[in-house]
Amino acid sequence: MTVVIVGAGLAGITAAVRLTDAGLKVLLFERSRHLGGRAGSAPDPTSGRELDFGQHVYLYCCERYRLLLRRLGTESLAPLHRPMRIRVIDAHRDALPGKGATLYSTSLPTGLHLVPAFLRYSHLSVRERMETARILLRLLHRDRTAGELETLTFGDWLRGQGASETSLRSFWNVVTVAALNAAVDDVSAAWGFMLFQTGLLANRRAAEVGVPQVPLSRLVAPAEKIIADGGGKLLLQSPVAQVEVERGRAKGVRLADGTRVPADAVVVATAHRQLPGLLPHEHAGHPFFSEVLQLPVRPIIDVHMGFAAPVTSPEFSFAVFLNSPVQWVFAHEGGRRLAVSISNPVDFRRAKRDEIAGAVTAEVQRLFRCGRPEWIAVRRHASATFDVGPGKARFRRPQKTPIARLYVAGDWTDTGWPATMEGAVRSGELAADAVLQDLR
């Protein structure tokens, strides 16, 4: 049996590998030249390097993503920083990138393992640290599936627990902006609970950070051989124009060049805004498909810059900056290349690329006391993640669709995870399992 998959991002690759391992022939079509989708990489003409579309990291709690890398044989290329240590630096107060507070895990029992770090978190007063520790312990045991949490913002819930505005800015937002691309007032309480319960409090290793050491597309490149060894094929620069449907069942796809490709099942693993346009008109208007367009998206900006000599200390890997136009800064190539990731980029929403480059360059020079970079590449992602605000979850969809033998995958589908690499991988697994259930 043959399954066509549209889109070679993490969701499509995961589904392809899973179906291939189950003995099905997979034809994976990707419109671009690159694997990985938003979690991919491509040659940059300015630097001559292969650069990620955006700096991506994962956490130890992202178990399905780790298993995918293990299956592909690339897990060692994205090592975890163990034990968990995340440096948080106030750009206005801390003199050097080596200063600041550190979030770290201890050997205390689960739920208490982060308390010592919070009690030493110098960006908050002693009273605010105690308050934050109490809220975290309270949050650990709350049911995140309670219906009212989906209609309440996380910020409002935190304020109701006594969180100060300073703690919202200097701690809670640090986590939600990095993981959910939104401040606490733009995140539903349900997602805030999920993030902290799963990503920080689940166990002592949950928040260990994994940083890829190679361009992202190379992490998933072995999928091509796995698919080929199973009798299938990965086809880049092969855009699909439409899913072909006959008598309520997906029968294959039509490529942009007019080629028809029959299939026993079709998985559409694209961004949600592309889904209705891939369907025949009489099906695109079905609420299952049309209403996904109401799921809002949020931008992220990434800035890569290269220097003639290292600008960071040898032990510097990454850090979070408060009160700064830069948020997360990652050191690569021994400190000769920096990747700056700016989630929820309110300050740059209307800025031009050269304005972003200038502001980020000036701030990096100030923070790291270095000269101008030899090159700089700005990458804007208008639709980097979906919105996790109150009431938005209803626009996500299960993997099975109203059209028989047609399935959807992507981090935007209903996986129980936000827009992350882990969410994308889980969606691919769920879609593949639905295919196998129906075809067997």
SELO-20126 format. One record per residue (C-alpha): residue in one letter; residue number from 0; x negated, y negated, z. Coordinates in Angstrom, 2 decimals. Each point is the difference from the previous one (the first is absolute). Example, Ala and Ser with C-alpha at 12.3 -4.5 7.8 and 13.67 -1.06 7.14 Angstrom:
residues 2
ATOM res   n       u       v       w
ATOM   A   0  -12.30    4.50    7.80
ATOM   S   1   -1.37   -3.44   -0.66
end
This chain:
residues 440
ATOM res   n       u       v       w
ATOM   M   0    0.00    0.00    0.00
ATOM   T   1   -1.13   -3.54   -0.80
ATOM   V   2    0.37   -3.09    2.17
ATOM   V   3   -0.63   -3.49   -1.35
ATOM   I   4   -1.18   -2.60    2.51
ATOM   V   5    0.08   -3.70   -0.84
ATOM   G   6   -2.69   -1.98    1.81
ATOM   A   7   -3.42    1.08    1.27
ATOM   G   8   -0.06   -1.91    3.24
ATOM   L   9   -0.40    1.86    3.26
ATOM   A  10    3.62    1.20   -0.06
ATOM   G  11   -0.24    1.37   -3.53
ATOM   I  12   -3.40    1.59    0.57
ATOM   T  13    1.19    1.66    3.20
ATOM   A  14    3.08    1.42   -1.70
ATOM   A  15   -2.10    1.18   -2.95
ATOM   V  16   -2.53    1.83    2.16
ATOM   R  17    2.70    1.56    2.17
ATOM   L  18    2.00    1.24   -3.00
ATOM   T  19   -3.13    1.26   -1.73
ATOM   D  20   -0.99    1.93    3.12
ATOM   A  21    3.49    1.54   -0.06
ATOM   G  22   -0.59    1.34   -3.52
ATOM   L  23    1.87   -2.57   -2.11
ATOM   K  24   -1.38   -1.75   -3.06
ATOM   V  25   -0.24   -3.73    0.58
ATOM   L  26   -0.26   -2.81   -2.54
ATOM   L  27   -0.97   -3.19    1.83
ATOM   F  28    0.43   -3.23   -1.99
ATOM   E  29   -1.62   -3.27    1.06
ATOM   R  30    0.39   -3.23   -1.93
ATOM   S  31   -3.30   -1.55    1.17
ATOM   R  32   -3.59    1.16   -0.37
ATOM   H  33   -0.40    0.70    3.68
ATOM   L  34    1.08    2.48    2.65
ATOM   G  35    1.39   -0.90    3.39
ATOM   G  36    2.46   -2.78   -0.82
ATOM   R  37   -0.25   -2.82    2.55
ATOM   A  38   -2.45    2.22    1.92
ATOM   G  39   -2.30    0.17   -3.03
ATOM   S  40   -3.00   -1.79   -1.46
ATOM   A  41   -1.22   -1.35   -3.33
ATOM   P  42   -3.11   -1.59   -1.54
ATOM   D  43   -0.33   -3.69    0.81
ATOM   P  44   -1.46   -2.11   -2.82
ATOM   T  45   -1.35   -2.66    2.36
ATOM   S  46   -2.09    2.26    2.21
ATOM   G  47   -0.52    2.97   -2.29
ATOM   R  48    1.18    2.24    2.83
ATOM   E  49    2.98    2.28    0.40
ATOM   L  50    2.10   -1.80    2.60
ATOM   D  51    3.08    1.11    1.88
ATOM   F  52    3.24   -1.74   -0.85
ATOM   G  53    0.20   -0.63    3.72
ATOM   Q  54   -1.97    1.00    3.06
ATOM   H  55    1.77    3.07    1.36
ATOM   V  56   -0.58    1.86    3.23
ATOM   Y  57    1.85    2.81    1.71
ATOM   L  58    0.37    1.20    3.57
ATOM   Y  59   -0.54    3.41    1.54
ATOM   C  60    3.76    0.24    0.49
ATOM   C  61    0.37    0.03   -3.81
ATOM   E  62   -0.22    3.78   -0.02
ATOM   R  63    1.56    0.64   -3.43
ATOM   Y  64   -2.38   -2.44   -1.69
ATOM   R  65   -2.94    1.69    1.71
ATOM   L  66    1.24    3.38   -1.21
ATOM   L  67    0.26   -1.30   -3.56
ATOM   L  68   -3.62   -1.18    0.10
ATOM   R  69   -1.00    3.38    1.42
ATOM   R  70    1.78    1.78   -2.84
ATOM   L  71   -1.75   -2.26   -2.51
ATOM   G  72   -3.37    0.54    1.69
ATOM   T  73   -0.56   -3.70    0.66
ATOM   E  74    0.70   -0.29    3.73
ATOM   S  75   -3.67   -0.63    0.77
ATOM   L  76    0.06   -3.05   -2.29
ATOM   A  77    2.44   -1.79    2.33
ATOM   P  78   -1.39    0.71    3.49
ATOM   L  79    1.79   -0.93    3.19
ATOM   H  80   -1.66   -2.41    2.42
ATOM   R  81   -0.08    1.98    3.20
ATOM   P  82    0.78   -0.87    2.72
ATOM   M  83    2.50   -2.72   -0.79
ATOM   R  84   -1.56   -3.46    0.32
ATOM   I  85    1.59   -3.04   -1.63
ATOM   R  86   -1.73   -3.31    0.55
ATOM   V  87    2.32   -3.04    0.24
ATOM   I  88   -1.75   -3.36   -0.35
ATOM   D  89    1.42   -3.48    0.58
ATOM   A  90   -1.43   -2.04   -2.86
ATOM   H  91    0.40   -3.23    2.00
ATOM   R  92   -1.48    1.20    3.27
ATOM   D  93   -2.44    2.87   -0.54
ATOM   A  94   -3.37   -1.24   -1.20
ATOM   L  95   -1.05    2.99   -2.08
ATOM   P  96    1.67    3.05   -1.59
ATOM   G  97   -1.67    2.04    2.71
ATOM   K  98    2.09   -1.71    2.67
ATOM   G  99    3.67    0.48    0.79
ATOM   A 100    2.22    2.65    1.53
ATOM   T 101    0.13    3.67   -0.92
ATOM   L 102    2.96    2.33   -0.16
ATOM   Y 103   -1.25    3.45    0.87
ATOM   S 104    1.22    3.41    1.11
ATOM   T 105   -1.02    1.76    3.20
ATOM   S 106    0.25    3.54    1.37
ATOM   L 107    3.00   -0.88    2.17
ATOM   P 108    3.23    1.95   -0.61
ATOM   T 109    2.10   -0.84   -3.04
ATOM   G 110    1.89   -3.21    0.55
ATOM   L 111   -2.63   -1.29    2.39
ATOM   H 112   -3.00    0.42   -2.31
ATOM   L 113    0.17   -3.60   -1.28
ATOM   V 114    0.85   -1.71    3.29
ATOM   P 115   -3.65   -0.78    0.96
ATOM   A 116   -0.49   -1.76   -3.34
ATOM   F 117    3.09   -2.13    0.50
ATOM   L 118   -1.05   -0.89    3.51
ATOM   R 119   -3.28   -1.33   -1.45
ATOM   Y 120    1.57   -1.65   -3.05
ATOM   S 121   -1.47   -3.49    0.38
ATOM   H 122    2.31   -1.68   -2.51
ATOM   L 123    2.75    0.19    2.64
ATOM   S 124    0.16   -1.22    3.56
ATOM   V 125   -0.17    2.57    2.79
ATOM   R 126    3.75   -0.32    0.50
ATOM   E 127    0.65    0.49   -3.73
ATOM   R 128   -2.23    3.07   -0.07
ATOM   M 129    1.96    1.61    2.82
ATOM   E 130    3.24   -0.95   -1.70
ATOM   T 131   -1.18    1.51   -3.31
ATOM   A 132   -1.06    3.25    1.68
ATOM   R 133    3.40    0.29    1.71
ATOM   I 134    1.87   -0.58   -3.28
ATOM   L 135   -2.08    2.63   -1.77
ATOM   L 136    0.78    2.56    2.69
ATOM   R 137    3.69   -0.91   -0.20
ATOM   L 138   -0.05    0.25   -3.78
ATOM   L 139   -1.65    3.42    0.07
ATOM   H 140    3.09    1.70    1.42
ATOM   R 141    2.74   -1.88   -1.84
ATOM   D 142    2.08    1.72   -2.70
ATOM   R 143   -0.92   -1.74   -3.25
ATOM   T 144    2.98    1.48   -1.84
ATOM   A 145    2.51   -1.99    2.04
ATOM   G 146    2.23   -1.77   -2.48
ATOM   E 147   -0.29   -3.48    1.46
ATOM   L 148   -3.76   -0.04   -0.61
ATOM   E 149    0.54   -0.18   -3.77
ATOM   T 150    1.96   -3.26    0.34
ATOM   L 151   -2.32   -1.65    2.53
ATOM   T 152   -3.40   -1.53   -0.74
ATOM   F 153   -2.99    1.41    1.83
ATOM   G 154   -0.86   -3.53    1.11
ATOM   D 155    3.37   -0.44    1.67
ATOM   W 156   -0.32    3.36    1.75
ATOM   L 157   -3.48   -0.90    1.24
ATOM   R 158    1.18   -3.37    1.30
ATOM   G 159    2.81    1.80    1.78
ATOM   Q 160   -2.65    2.06    1.77
ATOM   G 161   -1.86   -3.10    1.14
ATOM   A 162   -2.67   -0.31   -2.71
ATOM   S 163   -1.49   -3.49   -0.25
ATOM   E 164   -0.42   -1.88   -3.27
ATOM   T 165   -3.77    0.22    0.45
ATOM   S 166    0.14    3.79    0.26
ATOM   L 167    2.21    0.15   -3.09
ATOM   R 168   -2.56   -2.01   -1.98
ATOM   S 169   -3.19    1.51    1.40
ATOM   F 170    0.92    3.64    0.43
ATOM   W 171    3.34    1.22   -1.33
ATOM   N 172   -0.27   -1.85   -3.32
ATOM   V 173   -3.55    1.26   -0.46
ATOM   V 174    1.38    3.54   -0.22
ATOM   T 175    3.24   -0.60   -1.91
ATOM   V 176   -1.53   -2.28   -2.63
ATOM   A 177   -2.79    2.50   -0.67
ATOM   A 178    2.22    3.09   -0.17
ATOM   L 179    3.37   -1.35   -1.15
ATOM   N 180   -1.03   -3.17   -1.86
ATOM   A 181    2.34   -2.06    2.16
ATOM   A 182    0.02   -1.90    3.28
ATOM   V 183    2.12    1.28    2.87
ATOM   D 184    2.85   -2.37   -0.87
ATOM   D 185    0.24    1.55   -3.47
ATOM   V 186   -0.15    3.63    1.15
ATOM   S 187    2.98    1.99    1.25
ATOM   A 188   -0.35    1.29    3.53
ATOM   A 189    0.36    3.53   -1.38
ATOM   W 190   -3.14   -0.41   -2.12
ATOM   G 191   -1.85   -1.67    2.86
ATOM   F 192    0.76    2.98    2.20
ATOM   M 193   -1.07    2.46   -2.69
ATOM   L 194   -3.28   -1.84   -0.57
ATOM   F 195   -1.08   -0.14    3.63
ATOM   Q 196    1.33    3.39    1.04
ATOM   T 197   -1.60    1.81   -2.95
ATOM   G 198   -2.98   -2.14   -0.89
ATOM   L 199   -1.30   -0.97    3.44
ATOM   L 200    1.60    1.93    2.80
ATOM   A 201    0.58    3.53   -1.36
ATOM   N 202   -3.39    1.27    1.12
ATOM   R 203   -3.54   -1.17    0.71
ATOM   R 204   -1.10    0.39   -3.61
ATOM   A 205    3.11   -1.38   -1.73
ATOM   A 206   -1.47   -3.42   -0.83
ATOM   E 207   -3.45    1.07   -1.17
ATOM   V 208   -0.60   -1.90   -3.24
ATOM   G 209   -1.11    1.72   -3.20
ATOM   V 210   -1.77   -2.20   -2.56
ATOM   P 211   -0.65    1.33   -3.54
ATOM   Q 212   -3.66   -0.18   -0.98
ATOM   V 213    0.63    0.32   -3.74
ATOM   P 214    2.42   -1.77   -2.35
ATOM   L 215    3.52    1.21    0.73
ATOM   S 216    0.70    1.61   -3.38
ATOM   R 217   -2.96    2.32    0.55
ATOM   L 218    1.64    1.41    3.13
ATOM   V 219    2.82    1.47   -2.10
ATOM   A 220   -1.91    0.71   -3.22
ATOM   P 221   -0.31    3.77    0.73
ATOM   A 222    3.77    0.28   -0.48
ATOM   E 223   -0.54    0.01   -3.75
ATOM   K 224   -1.93    3.27    0.10
ATOM   I 225    2.47    1.60    2.41
ATOM   I 226    2.86   -0.82   -2.36
ATOM   A 227   -1.95    1.19   -3.05
ATOM   D 228   -0.98    3.26    1.68
ATOM   G 229    3.70    0.60    0.58
ATOM   G 230    0.77   -0.38   -3.69
ATOM   G 231    1.20   -3.59    0.25
ATOM   K 232   -1.42   -3.33   -1.06
ATOM   L 233   -0.60   -3.51    1.26
ATOM   L 234    0.54   -2.62   -2.68
ATOM   L 235   -1.21   -3.55    0.63
ATOM   Q 236    1.12   -2.97   -2.12
ATOM   S 237    3.16    1.95   -0.75
ATOM   P 238    2.97   -2.15    1.02
ATOM   V 239    3.40    1.63    0.30
ATOM   A 240    2.84   -2.00   -1.55
ATOM   Q 241    2.98    1.95    1.30
ATOM   V 242    1.16    3.08    1.83
ATOM   E 243    2.21    2.04   -2.32
ATOM   V 244    3.25    1.17    1.54
ATOM   E 245    2.52    2.40   -1.54
ATOM   R 246    3.29    0.96    1.66
ATOM   G 247   -1.12   -1.38    3.33
ATOM   R 248   -3.37    1.79    0.06
ATOM   A 249   -3.52   -1.28   -0.64
ATOM   K 250   -1.40    1.81   -3.03
ATOM   G 251   -3.36   -1.75   -0.42
ATOM   V 252   -1.39   -3.41   -0.92
ATOM   R 253   -0.56   -2.15   -3.05
ATOM   L 254   -3.40   -1.71   -0.20
ATOM   A 255   -0.51   -3.57   -1.17
ATOM   D 256   -1.28    1.30   -3.34
ATOM   G 257    3.23    1.94   -0.53
ATOM   T 258   -1.34    3.44    0.91
ATOM   R 259    2.54    2.18    1.80
ATOM   V 260   -1.27    2.25    2.77
ATOM   P 261    2.45    2.66    1.23
ATOM   A 262   -0.11    1.10    3.63
ATOM   D 263    1.85    2.12    2.51
ATOM   A 264   -0.20   -2.84    2.53
ATOM   V 265   -1.15   -3.62    0.10
ATOM   V 266   -1.51   -1.89    2.94
ATOM   V 267   -0.11   -3.79   -0.30
ATOM   A 268   -2.81   -1.17    2.27
ATOM   T 269   -0.10   -3.70   -0.84
ATOM   A 270    0.66   -3.22    1.86
ATOM   H 271    3.67   -0.28    0.89
ATOM   R 272    0.53   -3.01   -2.25
ATOM   Q 273   -0.96    2.06   -3.04
ATOM   L 274    2.46    2.81    0.70
ATOM   P 275    3.26   -1.35   -1.53
ATOM   G 276   -1.82   -1.04   -3.19
ATOM   L 277   -1.11    3.58   -0.61
ATOM   L 278    3.55    1.34   -0.06
ATOM   P 279    2.65    0.03   -2.73
ATOM   H 280    2.36   -2.95    0.33
ATOM   E 281    2.95    2.10    1.14
ATOM   H 282   -2.00    1.29    2.97
ATOM   A 283   -2.07   -3.08    0.90
ATOM   G 284    3.09   -1.72    1.43
ATOM   H 285    0.71    2.72    2.55
ATOM   P 286   -0.39   -1.50    3.51
ATOM   F 287   -2.60    2.63    0.88
ATOM   F 288   -2.30   -1.55   -2.63
ATOM   S 289    1.17   -3.59   -0.38
ATOM   E 290    0.07   -0.87    3.69
ATOM   V 291   -3.68    0.80    0.47
ATOM   L 292   -0.64   -3.34   -1.70
ATOM   Q 293    1.31   -1.62    3.19
ATOM   L 294   -2.97    1.33    1.97
ATOM   P 295   -2.24   -3.10    0.27
ATOM   V 296   -3.76    0.11   -0.42
ATOM   R 297   -2.84   -1.80    1.73
ATOM   P 298   -3.41   -1.15   -1.34
ATOM   I 299   -3.57    0.68    1.08
ATOM   I 300   -3.17   -1.76   -1.14
ATOM   D 301   -3.41    1.65   -0.14
ATOM   V 302   -3.27   -1.81   -0.61
ATOM   H 303   -3.21    1.85   -0.87
ATOM   M 304   -3.31   -1.84    0.14
ATOM   G 305   -3.60    1.06   -0.61
ATOM   F 306   -3.22   -1.44    1.45
ATOM   A 307   -3.66    0.30   -0.90
ATOM   A 308   -0.88    1.19    3.51
ATOM   P 309    1.93    1.45    2.95
ATOM   V 310    2.13   -2.56    1.82
ATOM   T 311    1.10    2.27    2.86
ATOM   S 312   -1.88    1.86    2.68
ATOM   P 313   -0.65    3.72   -0.66
ATOM   E 314    2.61    1.05    2.58
ATOM   F 315    2.76   -2.21   -1.43
ATOM   S 316    2.57    2.06   -1.87
ATOM   F 317    3.22   -1.97    0.29
ATOM   A 318    1.73   -2.49    2.26
ATOM   V 319    3.25   -1.90    0.44
ATOM   F 320   -0.08   -3.80    0.17
ATOM   L 321    2.50   -2.14    1.88
ATOM   N 322    0.66   -3.66   -0.88
ATOM   S 323   -1.63    0.37   -3.39
ATOM   P 324    1.08    0.09   -3.65
ATOM   V 325   -1.74    3.37   -0.17
ATOM   Q 326    1.51    2.88    1.96
ATOM   W 327   -1.88    3.26   -0.47
ATOM   V 328   -3.59   -0.04   -1.27
ATOM   F 329   -1.71    3.23   -1.08
ATOM   A 330   -3.72    0.36   -0.73
ATOM   H 331   -1.13    2.18   -2.89
ATOM   E 332   -3.33    0.76   -1.66
ATOM   G 333   -1.92   -0.67    3.19
ATOM   G 334    1.63   -3.38    0.51
ATOM   R 335   -0.71   -1.27   -3.52
ATOM   R 336    3.66    0.19   -0.95
ATOM   L 337    2.96   -1.12    2.08
ATOM   A 338    3.64    0.84   -0.55
ATOM   V 339    2.44   -2.44    1.57
ATOM   S 340    3.59    1.19    0.38
ATOM   I 341    2.74   -2.56    0.62
ATOM   S 342    3.40    1.49    0.77
ATOM   N 343    3.12   -2.15    0.34
ATOM   P 344   -1.96   -2.83   -1.73
ATOM   V 345    2.26   -2.89    1.01
ATOM   D 346   -2.81   -2.57   -0.31
ATOM   F 347   -0.78    1.04   -3.57
ATOM   R 348    3.48    0.67   -1.33
ATOM   R 349   -0.17   -2.81   -2.58
ATOM   A 350   -3.78   -0.25   -0.32
ATOM   K 351   -1.83    0.55   -3.26
ATOM   R 352   -2.76    2.60   -0.28
ATOM   D 353   -2.81   -2.56    0.10
ATOM   E 354    1.56   -1.61    3.08
ATOM   I 355    0.13    3.37    1.73
ATOM   A 356   -3.58    0.74   -1.00
ATOM   G 357   -1.19   -3.35    1.30
ATOM   A 358    1.77    0.25    3.34
ATOM   V 359   -1.08    3.58    0.67
ATOM   T 360   -3.59   -0.70   -1.07
ATOM   A 361   -0.26   -3.01    2.31
ATOM   E 362    1.39    1.99    2.94
ATOM   V 363   -2.29    2.98   -0.60
ATOM   Q 364   -3.01   -2.33   -0.21
ATOM   R 365    1.03   -1.58    3.31
ATOM   L 366    0.69    3.27    1.79
ATOM   F 367   -3.05    1.91   -1.22
ATOM   R 368   -2.36   -2.97   -0.40
ATOM   C 369   -0.91    1.03   -3.51
ATOM   G 370   -0.46   -1.59   -3.40
ATOM   R 371    2.41    0.07   -2.91
ATOM   P 372    0.81    3.37   -1.56
ATOM   E 373   -1.49    0.92   -3.37
ATOM   W 374    3.44    1.02   -1.21
ATOM   I 375    3.57    0.01    1.25
ATOM   A 376    3.12    1.83   -1.17
ATOM   V 377    3.51   -0.93    1.18
ATOM   R 378    2.77    2.56   -0.35
ATOM   R 379    3.59   -0.98    0.70
ATOM   H 380    2.65    2.66    0.47
ATOM   A 381    3.44   -1.54   -0.20
ATOM   S 382    1.73    3.31    0.76
ATOM   A 383   -2.50    1.60    2.34
ATOM   T 384    2.51    1.39    2.50
ATOM   F 385    3.72    0.13    0.53
ATOM   D 386    1.72   -2.13    2.63
ATOM   V 387    0.44    1.64    3.42
ATOM   G 388    2.34   -2.61    1.42
ATOM   P 389    3.31    0.77    1.69
ATOM   G 390    2.59    1.63   -2.24
ATOM   K 391   -2.38    0.76   -2.86
ATOM   A 392   -0.29    3.77    0.63
ATOM   R 393    3.38    0.60   -1.64
ATOM   F 394   -1.51   -0.69   -3.43
ATOM   R 395   -2.48    2.88    0.24
ATOM   R 396    0.98    3.25   -1.69
ATOM   P 397   -0.42    3.75    0.53
ATOM   Q 398   -2.03    1.92   -2.56
ATOM   K 399    2.99    1.76   -1.59
ATOM   T 400    2.06   -2.22   -2.29
ATOM   P 401    3.56    0.24   -1.33
ATOM   I 402   -1.47    1.23   -3.29
ATOM   A 403   -0.75    3.71    0.15
ATOM   R 404   -3.70    0.90   -0.27
ATOM   L 405   -1.02   -3.64    0.37
ATOM   Y 406   -1.95   -0.98    3.13
ATOM   V 407   -1.66   -3.14    1.27
ATOM   A 408   -3.22   -0.49    1.93
ATOM   G 409   -1.88   -3.01    1.29
ATOM   D 410   -0.69   -1.62    3.34
ATOM   W 411    3.29   -1.90   -0.41
ATOM   T 412    2.05    3.19    0.21
ATOM   D 413    1.41    1.26    3.29
ATOM   T 414   -2.99    1.63    1.68
ATOM   G 415    0.25   -1.36    3.54
ATOM   W 416   -3.24   -1.92   -0.65
ATOM   P 417   -0.66   -3.57   -1.14
ATOM   A 418   -1.77   -1.01   -3.22
ATOM   T 419   -3.28    1.81    0.62
ATOM   M 420   -2.13    2.62   -1.69
ATOM   E 421    1.42    2.49    2.47
ATOM   G 422    3.54   -0.97   -1.01
ATOM   A 423   -0.85    0.46   -3.67
ATOM   V 424   -1.49    3.44    0.59
ATOM   R 425    2.97    1.11    2.08
ATOM   S 426    2.37   -1.10   -2.74
ATOM   G 427   -1.89    2.06   -2.56
ATOM   E 428    0.19    3.05    2.25
ATOM   L 429    3.73   -0.46    0.56
ATOM   A 430    0.65   -0.41   -3.72
ATOM   A 431   -2.04    3.08   -0.86
ATOM   D 432    1.81    2.06    2.65
ATOM   A 433    3.37   -1.13   -1.39
ATOM   V 434   -1.07    1.08   -3.49
ATOM   L 435   -1.13    3.39    1.24
ATOM   Q 436    3.23    0.49    1.92
ATOM   D 437    2.08   -0.67   -3.12
ATOM   L 438   -2.11    1.91   -2.52
ATOM   R 439   -0.34    3.18    2.01
end
